[in-house]
Amino acid sequence: MATPTIITKLPEVGETIFTEMSSLAQKYQAINLGQGFPDFPMNQKLVHLVHKAMQDGHNQYTHKNGSFELRKALAEKISFLYNQEIDPNTEICITPGATYAIYTALTTVLQPGDEVIVFEPDFDSYLPNIILNGAKPIRIALKYPEYKVDWNEVKEKVTPATKLILINSPHNPTGTILDKEDLHHLQDIVINNNLFVLSDEVYEHILFDEKKHESILKYPELFKRSFVTFSLGKVFNCTGWKLGYCVAPKPMMDEFLKVHQYNAFSCFSPEQTAIAEFLQDKEEYLSLGSNLEKKRNYFKDLMSQTTFKPLPSYGSYFQLYNYEKISTEDEISFARRLTREAGVTAIPVAAFYKKHVNNFVLRFCFVKKEETLLKAAERLINFVQNSM
């Protein structure tokens, strides 16, 4: 008897590099600096607040837009940080993670045949999200080694089919950021061509070296045509909570909610109650960058004893390192060997491109306990010395 056959919508998608490298890390008992998650306890005040919220009975569905208390707290934060007034009733939706918000925003605006400009290396969900909606990703490579946007190339790649430009700052995987000049270039292009913007700002509070986050929310003309997505799990070091949110002007949010209400509809209620209260103390999010900057610097100091060359990281959980003084292997092969022989797992940046490039660069996550970073660095120092 015949059984139905699935015609895949993602024929080029297989096992992700994260799954492969994490499996290798487990197999070889390597220290996993690949995936972006902390190995230290999250803020105990927030743990207490979510426990209290559960005990106080905040365990049922929220409004489809999310808890009003949380939306109000986020609107107040946005006003404080970016001088942008957001209506918590109509312009914010709480989502089960930022990746969900990104997918929902793309699904809201894209039609078959549309084109979306994306910058490589890019977060691994972007291209599948675009393709699932019948649209075509138009890939533009950031210019190595600074990973800067060539805005002249962006102008050249805009066509009548272009619907949206997708940006990410602070950037995963490179740790680079967009500055005011970048945002002005973006604004000129999208206004002149009547385009939407999707801005992935999950690391908005994690910036280093006194850099400031240039959110789309700071630019009223850009915000009029933008979906802006954030992650509460990333910034508060509780990635497993999978809680994020999307901010957009009311006409766009109305359409976003049409998709959302028939998908997740509601997110974990106690977390929303807890974070709404947690956000009342501004220092809880204002201090995040300086705390993680110490970890970045600690790991960089340790790595200075090797011939790995650090590339600038101004934000996010990640630091890129060039290894061409150690090996001429391609990035994926070298990352695999590093796991097997050094006992440290990183992610090859080549995996964040559609067609693998080879700049001899690996991504390391430094958001770990100091003892984890020290142990990893010791293994890498030993590996490099034995490779000479």
C-alpha positions as CSV (number, residue, x, y, z in Angstrom):
1,M,0.0,0.0,0.0
2,A,1.4,3.4,-1.0
3,T,2.1,6.0,1.6
4,P,2.1,9.8,0.9
5,T,5.4,11.4,0.0
6,I,6.6,14.7,1.4
7,I,8.0,17.1,-1.2
8,T,10.4,19.1,0.8
9,K,10.2,22.8,0.9
10,L,13.9,23.0,2.0
11,P,15.8,20.6,-0.3
12,E,19.2,22.1,0.6
13,V,18.7,21.9,4.4
14,G,20.3,19.1,6.3
15,E,22.0,18.8,9.7
16,T,23.1,22.2,10.9
17,I,26.6,23.0,11.7
18,F,25.5,23.5,15.3
19,T,24.2,20.0,15.6
20,E,27.3,18.5,14.0
21,M,29.8,20.4,16.1
22,S,27.8,19.8,19.4
23,S,27.7,16.1,18.6
24,L,31.5,16.2,18.0
25,A,32.0,18.0,21.2
26,Q,30.1,15.4,23.1
27,K,31.9,12.6,21.3
28,Y,35.4,13.9,22.1
29,Q,34.5,15.5,25.4
30,A,35.5,18.9,24.1
31,I,34.7,22.2,25.7
32,N,31.9,23.6,23.6
33,L,32.5,27.2,22.7
34,G,30.4,26.8,19.6
35,Q,26.8,27.5,20.5
36,G,25.8,30.8,22.0
37,F,24.6,29.9,25.5
38,P,26.0,30.6,28.9
39,D,27.2,27.9,31.3
40,F,26.8,30.0,34.4
41,P,23.6,30.5,36.5
42,M,21.2,33.2,35.3
43,N,20.2,36.1,37.5
44,Q,18.8,34.7,40.7
45,K,16.5,37.7,41.2
46,L,14.8,36.7,37.9
47,V,14.6,33.1,39.0
48,H,12.9,34.2,42.2
49,L,10.5,36.4,40.3
50,V,9.4,33.7,37.9
51,H,8.9,31.3,40.8
52,K,6.8,33.9,42.6
53,A,4.8,34.5,39.5
54,M,3.9,30.8,39.2
55,Q,3.0,30.7,42.9
56,D,0.8,33.8,42.5
57,G,-1.2,32.1,39.8
58,H,0.1,33.7,36.6
59,N,-0.1,30.4,34.8
60,Q,-2.9,30.9,32.2
61,Y,-3.0,32.3,28.7
62,T,-2.1,35.9,28.3
63,H,-3.5,38.2,25.6
64,K,-2.3,37.2,22.2
65,N,0.0,40.2,22.1
66,G,1.4,39.1,25.5
67,S,1.1,40.3,29.0
68,F,0.1,44.0,29.1
69,E,2.4,44.6,32.0
70,L,5.4,43.3,30.0
71,R,4.5,45.2,26.9
72,K,4.1,48.4,29.0
73,A,7.5,47.8,30.6
74,L,9.1,47.3,27.2
75,A,7.5,50.4,25.8
76,E,8.9,52.4,28.8
77,K,12.3,50.9,28.1
78,I,12.2,51.8,24.5
79,S,11.2,55.4,25.3
80,F,14.1,55.6,27.8
81,L,16.7,54.2,25.5
82,Y,15.7,55.3,22.0
83,N,13.3,58.3,22.5
84,Q,10.6,56.4,20.6
85,E,7.1,56.3,21.9
86,I,5.5,52.9,21.3
87,D,1.9,52.0,22.0
88,P,2.0,48.9,24.2
89,N,-1.5,48.0,23.2
90,T,-1.0,47.9,19.4
91,E,2.8,48.0,18.5
92,I,4.4,45.2,20.6
93,C,3.9,41.4,20.5
94,I,5.6,39.0,22.9
95,T,6.8,35.9,21.0
96,P,8.4,32.5,21.8
97,G,11.9,33.7,21.0
98,A,13.3,36.2,18.4
99,T,13.7,33.5,15.7
100,Y,9.9,33.0,15.8
101,A,9.4,36.8,15.6
102,I,11.7,36.9,12.5
103,Y,9.9,34.1,10.8
104,T,6.5,35.7,11.5
105,A,7.6,39.1,10.2
106,L,8.8,37.5,7.0
107,T,5.7,35.5,6.6
108,T,3.6,38.7,7.2
109,V,5.1,40.6,4.3
110,L,6.5,38.2,1.7
111,Q,4.8,36.9,-1.4
112,P,6.1,34.3,-3.9
113,G,8.7,35.9,-6.1
114,D,9.7,38.7,-3.7
115,E,13.4,39.3,-3.0
116,V,15.0,39.9,0.3
117,I,18.5,41.4,0.7
118,V,20.5,39.6,3.4
119,F,24.1,40.0,4.5
120,E,26.5,37.1,4.8
121,P,27.7,35.7,7.1
122,D,24.2,35.5,8.5
123,F,22.2,33.8,11.2
124,D,21.2,30.3,10.0
125,S,17.4,30.8,10.2
126,Y,17.2,33.7,7.7
127,L,17.5,31.9,4.4
128,P,15.2,29.0,5.2
129,N,12.6,31.5,6.5
130,I,12.7,33.4,3.3
131,I,12.6,30.3,1.1
132,L,9.7,28.8,3.0
133,N,7.7,31.9,2.1
134,G,8.4,31.5,-1.6
135,A,10.7,34.4,-1.8
136,K,14.3,34.7,-3.0
137,P,17.3,35.7,-0.8
138,I,19.7,38.1,-2.4
139,R,22.9,37.6,-0.6
140,I,25.5,40.3,-0.1
141,A,28.8,39.5,1.6
142,L,30.0,41.8,4.4
143,K,33.5,43.0,3.5
144,Y,36.2,40.9,5.3
145,P,38.0,41.5,7.7
146,E,35.9,44.4,9.1
147,Y,32.7,42.8,8.0
148,K,31.3,46.1,6.8
149,V,28.3,46.7,4.5
150,D,29.1,48.0,1.0
151,W,26.0,50.2,0.6
152,N,26.8,50.9,-3.1
153,E,26.5,47.1,-3.7
154,V,23.2,47.2,-1.8
155,K,21.9,49.9,-4.2
156,E,23.0,47.8,-7.2
157,K,21.2,44.7,-5.9
158,V,17.8,46.4,-5.4
159,T,15.3,45.4,-8.1
160,P,11.6,45.9,-8.7
161,A,11.1,42.5,-6.9
162,T,13.0,43.6,-3.8
163,K,10.5,43.7,-0.8
164,L,12.7,43.9,2.3
165,I,16.2,44.3,3.7
166,L,17.2,42.2,6.7
167,I,19.8,43.6,9.1
168,N,21.4,42.3,12.3
169,S,23.3,44.4,14.8
170,P,25.1,43.6,17.0
171,H,25.9,41.0,14.5
172,N,25.9,37.2,14.8
173,P,28.4,35.7,14.0
174,T,30.9,38.5,13.7
175,G,30.3,40.7,16.7
176,T,30.4,43.8,14.5
177,I,27.8,46.7,14.7
178,L,26.1,49.1,12.4
179,D,26.8,52.8,13.1
180,K,24.9,56.0,12.4
181,E,26.3,56.3,8.9
182,D,25.1,52.7,8.1
183,L,21.6,53.5,9.3
184,H,21.5,56.7,7.2
185,H,22.5,54.7,4.1
186,L,19.9,52.1,4.9
187,Q,17.2,54.8,5.3
188,D,18.0,56.4,2.0
189,I,17.8,53.1,0.2
190,V,14.5,51.8,1.7
191,I,12.7,55.2,1.4
192,N,13.8,55.7,-2.2
193,N,12.7,52.2,-3.1
194,N,9.7,51.8,-0.8
195,L,11.1,48.8,1.0
196,F,10.4,47.1,4.4
197,V,13.1,46.5,7.0
198,L,13.5,43.6,9.4
199,S,16.0,44.4,12.1
200,D,17.3,41.6,14.3
201,E,18.5,43.3,17.5
202,V,18.7,40.4,19.9
203,Y,22.0,41.6,21.4
204,E,20.8,45.2,21.9
205,H,22.2,45.5,25.4
206,I,25.5,43.5,24.8
207,L,27.9,46.1,23.4
208,F,31.5,46.7,24.3
209,D,34.2,49.4,24.2
210,E,31.6,52.2,25.0
211,K,29.9,51.6,21.7
212,K,26.2,52.6,21.5
213,H,23.5,50.5,19.9
214,E,22.0,52.2,16.8
215,S,18.5,50.7,16.9
216,I,16.0,51.2,14.1
217,L,13.8,52.6,16.9
218,K,16.0,55.7,17.0
219,Y,15.1,56.6,13.4
220,P,11.4,57.5,13.0
221,E,11.4,57.3,9.2
222,L,13.0,53.9,9.3
223,F,10.7,52.6,12.0
224,K,7.6,53.5,9.9
225,R,8.5,50.6,7.7
226,S,10.3,48.2,10.1
227,F,9.8,45.1,12.1
228,V,12.3,45.1,15.0
229,T,12.9,41.9,16.9
230,F,14.5,41.3,20.3
231,S,15.3,38.4,22.6
232,L,14.8,38.4,26.3
233,G,16.4,35.0,26.7
234,K,19.7,36.1,25.1
235,V,20.1,39.4,27.0
236,F,19.2,37.9,30.4
237,N,21.3,34.7,29.9
238,C,18.3,32.3,30.0
239,T,18.3,31.1,26.4
240,G,16.1,28.1,27.2
241,W,13.2,30.5,28.1
242,K,12.7,31.2,24.4
243,L,11.0,34.6,25.0
244,G,11.3,37.5,22.7
245,Y,9.2,40.3,21.1
246,C,8.6,42.2,18.0
247,V,8.0,46.0,17.7
248,A,6.3,47.5,14.6
249,P,4.0,50.3,13.6
250,K,0.3,49.4,14.2
251,P,-0.7,48.8,10.5
252,M,2.2,46.3,10.2
253,M,1.7,44.8,13.7
254,D,-2.0,44.2,12.8
255,E,-0.9,41.9,10.0
256,F,1.9,40.3,12.1
257,L,-0.8,39.4,14.7
258,K,-2.9,37.7,12.1
259,V,-0.1,35.2,11.5
260,H,0.9,35.0,15.2
261,Q,-2.6,34.3,16.6
262,Y,-2.9,31.1,14.5
263,N,0.6,29.8,15.5
264,A,1.9,30.3,19.0
265,F,-0.9,32.6,20.1
266,S,0.5,32.8,23.7
267,C,3.9,32.5,25.4
268,F,4.9,31.2,28.9
269,S,3.0,33.5,31.2
270,P,5.1,33.4,34.4
271,E,8.2,34.5,32.5
272,Q,6.3,37.5,31.2
273,T,5.1,38.5,34.7
274,A,8.6,38.1,36.1
275,I,10.4,40.1,33.4
276,A,7.9,42.9,33.6
277,E,8.9,43.5,37.2
278,F,12.6,42.8,36.6
279,L,12.7,45.6,34.0
280,Q,11.8,48.2,36.5
281,D,15.4,48.2,37.6
282,K,17.2,49.8,34.6
283,E,20.6,48.7,35.9
284,E,19.7,45.1,35.2
285,Y,19.9,45.7,31.5
286,L,22.3,48.7,31.5
287,S,25.0,46.6,33.1
288,L,24.8,43.6,30.8
289,G,27.4,44.9,28.3
290,S,30.1,45.7,30.8
291,N,29.7,42.4,32.5
292,L,30.1,40.4,29.3
293,E,32.9,42.7,28.1
294,K,35.0,41.5,31.0
295,K,34.5,37.9,29.8
296,R,35.5,38.9,26.2
297,N,38.6,40.6,27.5
298,Y,39.5,37.7,29.8
299,F,39.3,35.2,27.0
300,K,41.2,37.6,24.6
301,D,44.0,37.9,27.1
302,L,44.2,34.2,27.5
303,M,44.2,33.7,23.7
304,S,47.0,36.2,23.3
305,Q,49.3,33.4,24.2
306,T,48.4,31.7,21.0
307,T,48.8,32.7,17.3
308,F,45.0,32.9,16.9
309,K,44.4,36.5,15.8
310,P,41.3,38.2,17.2
311,L,39.0,40.2,15.0
312,P,37.1,43.1,16.5
313,S,34.0,42.2,18.5
314,Y,31.9,45.1,19.6
315,G,28.9,43.2,20.8
316,S,27.1,39.8,21.0
317,Y,28.3,36.6,22.7
318,F,31.0,36.0,20.2
319,Q,34.6,36.7,19.2
320,L,36.0,35.7,15.8
321,Y,39.6,34.4,15.5
322,N,41.7,34.0,12.4
323,Y,43.9,30.9,12.4
324,E,45.9,31.2,9.2
325,K,49.2,31.3,11.2
326,I,48.3,27.8,12.5
327,S,46.8,26.0,9.5
328,T,45.8,26.3,5.9
329,E,42.9,23.9,6.3
330,D,39.4,25.1,5.3
331,E,37.3,26.4,8.2
332,I,35.0,23.4,8.6
333,S,37.9,20.9,8.5
334,F,39.9,22.9,11.0
335,A,37.0,23.2,13.3
336,R,36.5,19.5,13.3
337,R,40.2,18.8,13.9
338,L,40.3,21.4,16.7
339,T,37.5,19.5,18.4
340,R,39.2,16.1,18.0
341,E,42.7,17.1,18.8
342,A,42.5,20.2,21.0
343,G,39.3,19.3,22.8
344,V,37.7,22.7,22.1
345,T,34.7,23.3,19.8
346,A,34.2,26.4,17.8
347,I,31.9,27.2,14.8
348,P,33.4,27.8,11.3
349,V,32.2,31.1,10.0
350,A,32.1,29.5,6.5
351,A,28.9,27.7,7.7
352,F,27.1,31.1,7.8
353,Y,27.5,31.6,4.1
354,K,25.4,29.9,1.4
355,K,28.5,29.0,-0.6
356,H,31.3,28.3,1.9
357,V,34.1,30.8,1.9
358,N,37.4,30.3,3.5
359,N,38.8,33.3,5.4
360,F,40.4,31.0,8.1
361,V,38.1,32.3,10.8
362,L,36.3,30.5,13.6
363,R,33.6,31.8,16.0
364,F,34.1,31.3,19.8
365,C,31.4,32.0,22.4
366,F,33.0,33.6,25.4
367,V,29.9,33.8,27.6
368,K,31.1,31.1,29.9
369,K,32.4,30.7,33.4
370,E,36.0,31.9,33.8
371,E,37.1,28.3,34.6
372,T,35.6,27.2,31.4
373,L,37.4,29.8,29.4
374,L,40.7,29.2,31.2
375,K,40.5,25.4,30.5
376,A,39.6,26.0,26.9
377,A,42.5,28.5,26.4
378,E,45.0,26.1,28.0
379,R,43.9,23.4,25.6
380,L,44.3,25.8,22.7
381,I,47.7,27.0,23.8
382,N,48.9,23.4,24.0
383,F,47.4,22.6,20.6
384,V,49.1,25.6,18.9
385,Q,52.4,24.8,20.5
386,N,52.2,21.2,19.3
387,S,51.3,22.4,15.8
388,M,54.4,24.5,15.4
